[in-house]
Amino acid sequence: MDNVFLRPKLVGKRFAAHTVPLDLLKDFSAFEEMLLEIAKRNYFAEFPDRKRLPKGFGKNISINLAAVDEGSAILALTLSSHLATAALVPSIEEVYFNQAKDTVIETIALVEQGKDVLLDPVLLRYFDRFGRSLRDDESIEFSLSEGKATLNHKTRKKLLEISKVKSWSEDLTLKGYVSAVDKNNQTFDLELISTYKIKSSYLEQYQNTILEAFDGYENKALIEVKGVAILDRANSIKTFETLEQVTLLDPLDIDARLEELSLLNNGWLNGKGKALDKDEAKRFSESFYSFYDDSLPLPYLYPTAEGGLQAEWLIKDWDISLEIELSNLSAELHALNLQSDEEKELNLNLAEHNDWQTLNEMLEGFNKEQA
């Protein structure tokens, strides 16, 4: 017996095209496990004299993704029976799965409202995996009779705090430097740009990349590490539970440089100098990676006293600087030919794709000139 069981809405830029990344689907596997465990407990609560579950309880039913509907991305999840003959009335498993679903959604809503929850804290530990793949700007919305319940980083963290776990996992991508390697034990130290250091094990397929980064440590060779990290209750990263990607980066990597510049506090320039606004810097980064031609050389990035950025290139005979106002992404470009003293100036709006195209074409023109 198939029916629409739940229609959670995925909210975030990754879902705007009505598609769902595979890494998020594994979260719903944990969601199914949580529902099954709650369903079992509810059954025994209703029949306290029984010592065993009905034969096959939980084995003859599953949650399946039937479709991804429009509206950011709305998952049409069905509850499917694997029995040869479908019953005309809901099975006992369906009844308890529906109860469990309502309990989980109510629990998320209560935590979101700052209210106490009735669910056993042990069961809340399933949120270690359910919601783990969500990014900072993403959420899963569940419909209620009035309003909605939203699972995001904030509500997930509250749920895990209530569960009283000493640590939990997060899908993280970190950038930094390899300051030490132990080949015998296959471990390495990752020194983050913030100077915080974590130790992690690695699989053999990542060893060459890690060793190359270690050899370049003195020259600030950058590496990006993606995987499942373990955090403690103070939200400090302890180690990586699993590594999924290890990649050497360009020394001028924009996000890494922005992270470094974001460590500057107000007064960084002899008592003056405004700190970068992290949200504005993130907006610039998103615009840069969306529109900048990756075949062109990356710029050197420097902070300005006003809290903006200055991007600089040296392409052939051209010394190019681009001063960027982060609050509105307006920019002024100045280019000087060091041989002919020819100058070029241009005002740009880096929130606009067309202006990025203009910048790309100008830089490409400089690059094609005869040396």
N, C-alpha and C positions, 0 to 999 in steps of 0.2 A: 504493500500500500504506500504510494508516493503522495506527498503533499508538501506545500510550501510551509516550512517549519519556522523560518526566520529570514528577515530581510535587513541585515545590517548595512549601514551606509558607510563607505570609506571616504573620508574627507582629507584632501591634500593634493598637492600638485601632481604627484605620481599617478593619481587616479582620474585626472581630468579627462583622459581619453577613453574612459570606461574600460580600462584594463587593470589587472591585478598582478603585481610582481609575485613571482613564485616564492620568494622568501617570506612573504606575508601569509601565504596559504598554510604554511606549517604551524602558524599560530593557532589556526582553527582546528588543527589536530589536537592541540593541548586543550582547547575549548571543549571538544568532544569528550576527551578523557575526564575533564572536570564534571561535565554533565552526567556522565556515567557514574562517577563516584557519588555525586549528590543523589542521583536516582536510587542507588543501592541503599544509601543511608535513610532516605525517605521511606523506602519499602520496609526496612526493618523497624523504623519508628512507627509505622502504621500496623505492623504485625510483629510486635515484640516477642511473641512466643515462638516464632519461627527462627530456626538456626541457619537455614540455607535459603539462597535465592531460588526462584523458580528455574527450572532447567533451561539453560541457554540464555538466561537474562543478560542482555547487553551484547550477545554475540549474533543475534539475528536482526540487528538494526544498525544503521549507520547514517551519518549526516553527509550529504553530498552537495557539491556545487553544481547546480543545474544551469545557471545562467548568470551573466553580469549585466545588469540593467543600467540605463542611463540615469544621471543624477549624481554627478561625480562618479562613483561606482557603487552600485547597490547589488549585493550578493543575494541571489535567490538560492537559499539553502533548503534542501528537501530532506525529509526523514524517510528513509527507505527501509522496507522490511525485506529480509532475504528468505523468508519462508516461501515454500513452493506455492502455497495458496494464500492469497491475501484475504484477511478478514474484512467483513463489512463494517465492523466497529473497531475503534482503535485498540491495539494490543496493550497489555499491561506495561510493556516497555515504553510505548509511545506516551501513555499517560504520565509516567514518571519522568520521562525526558522533557515533556512540556512543563511539568512542575519545576524541574531543575533549571530549565531555561529562564522561567519567570523569576526564580530565586536569584540567579546570577545577575540578570538585568536590574532587578530591584536593589541588589547589593551595590552595584556600580552607581546607581542613582543616589542611594543613601550616602555613600562616601563622598560623592560629588557635592552633596548638600551639607556635608559636615556632620551627618548624623551617625548614630551607632548602627552597626550591622549585626544580624543574628547568625550569619553563617560562621561555622567553625573556622577559627583562624588557620587550622591546618589546610583546609580546602582552599583558602585564599592563596596558598603557595603555588597553585596552578597559574596564577598571574605572573609568575616568574617567566613562563614561556608564552602565555597568551597576552599579546600586546607588546612583546619584546621587540618585534621587527618594526614597530611604528617609529617614524622619525619625529623630530621636534615639532614640526608643523602639521602633524597628521593625527587623526583620531578615528575611532569606530563609534558610530552612533546607532543606538537601539531605540526603537519607537516604544513609547509608553502610551497608556490611555490618555494621559495628559502630559505633553512635553516629550522629553527624550532623556536617555542616559548616555553619557559620553565617556568612553575609555580613551585616555590619552596618557602622556608621560606623567602628568600630575596625579590623576586619579589612580593610575597603576602603582605609582610609588606609595600613595597612601594605603592602598590595599595590601601591599607587601609589608609596609610598616606594621599594620594591624596583625599580619600573620606572624609577626615576631621572628622572622628569619634573620639570621645573622649576616647573610649575604644574599645577593641575587645577581642575575645575569642580564646583560644588555648587549644588543648588537651595536658595536662601535667601530668607527674608522678613526684611527689615530695616526698622527704624523710626528716624526721625531728622528732621533739619531741612535745608531747602535753603538753603545759605549763599551760593551763587553760580550764575549761569546764563549761558551763552554761546549766545545764540540763533543766531548765524551758524554756529557749528560744531555746534550741537545737543548741547551737553554741560552737565552740572550737577554741583555738588559736594554730596554728601550727608554731612552732619555727623551721625554716629551719636550716640546718647544717651551713649555712653562717651567722647565727644569725638573719637573716631577719625574721620577724614574720607577719603572715597573719591570719585574723579571717574568719571563714566560718561557715555556717549552716550545719547541717547534718540530715539525715533521721534516724528514730528510729532503723532500722536494723543495723546501724553502731555504736550505742551507747555503747554497751558492749566492743567492741574493742577499741574505743576511751577512755573510762574510764580506761581500763586496761593499756593503754599507759600512761595516766595521772598519775595513781597510781605509775608507774615506772619512772616518770620523773626525780627524783633525781638520779636514777641509769642509766640514759641515755637510757631508753627504746625507741627503734626506731620504727617508723611507716611509712608505705608507703601509700600515698594518690594519687589516680588516678581519673581524671575527667576533666571537662571543666572549665578552669580558666579564669578570667577576668583580662586583662592587660590594663594599661593606655598608653598614648602616649610616656611616658618615659620608656616603656617596663618593668614597675614594676608590680608585681603580686598584685592585690588588694584583690581578694577573689575567691572562687570556685562557679561558677554558678550552677553546679551539681557535685555530687560525684558519681563515678561509682564503685570504689573499695577502701576499707580501710583494710590494712593488717599489722599485727605485724611482725617485721623483727627480724632475728637473730642479737644479739648485735654486731657480727663480720661481718655484711653484707659488702661485698667487695666494692660495688659501693658507699655506704655511707662513708666508710672509705677513699676511693680514693677522694671523694668530699671534705672531711675534710682536707686531706693532700694537695689537690690542692690549698688550701687557703694560704699555706706557700709561702712566698716570698723569693727571693734570699737573702742570708745572715741570714736565720732563725737559723743557728747554730753558735751563737757567732760571727756574722759577716761573717761567711762562710756558706756553705750549699746551694746547688743549688735547685731551685724550680722545682717541677715536671712539665714536659711538658704534658699538658692536652690531646693532641691528642695521645701521646704515652701511657698515662695512660688509655685512652679509649680503645686503641688497646689491652692492656693487659687484661682489663676487659672483652672484647668480647671473647678473647681467653680462659680466665678462665671459663666463663660461658658456653662456647661451649664444653670444654674438661675435666674440673675438675669433678671428681665423687662426686655428691652431697650427697652421703651416708657417705662421709668422713667428719671429723670436719673441719670447716673453720679455716684458719690461722689468727694469729694476724699480721697486716701489719704495718710496720714502714718505714719512709723515710730514705734514705741514704744520706750522705753528697754530693755524686756525682750526685744526682738527680734521683736515682733509688729507688728500693723497697727492703725491707727484709721481707720475710714471715716466721713466726715462729709457730711451733706446739710443744706441749708436749703430746706425745702419749705413754701411758704406761711408760716404763722406758727411752724412747727415747726423747732427746732434739734435735729438728730438726730446722735448719735454711736454708733458700733458698734466696740467694742474686740475685736480678734480674736487669739486664741492660735493661732499658725500650726501648732504641733506636733500639735494634735488638732482644729483648726478649731472649737473652742468659742468662743462670742462672747457679749458682754453689750451689750444695746442700752439706750440712755437717750435719751428724747425729752422736750424741754421746749417748751411753748407760750409764746412770748415775750410774748403778749398776756395770757393768762389765768393763767400760771404753772402750768398743769396739767402733770403729769409722767407718763410711762409708762416702764416698764422691762420687759425681756424677756431671758431666757436662750435661746440658740440653739445648735444643732449644725449648722454649715455643711457638714458631710459628708453631711447628710441632705436629700433633696429636699423633704420635707414642711416642714422648718424654713425652707428658702428660700421656699417658697410662703407661709408665715406672714409672713416679712419682706416679700415682694412685696405681699401684701394690705395690710399695715400702711402701707407707703409710699404705695401707691395710695390708701388712705383719707385720708392726710394731704393728698395732692395734690388730692382732690376736695372738700375742705372749703372753705367760703366764706372768701375772703380778709378 
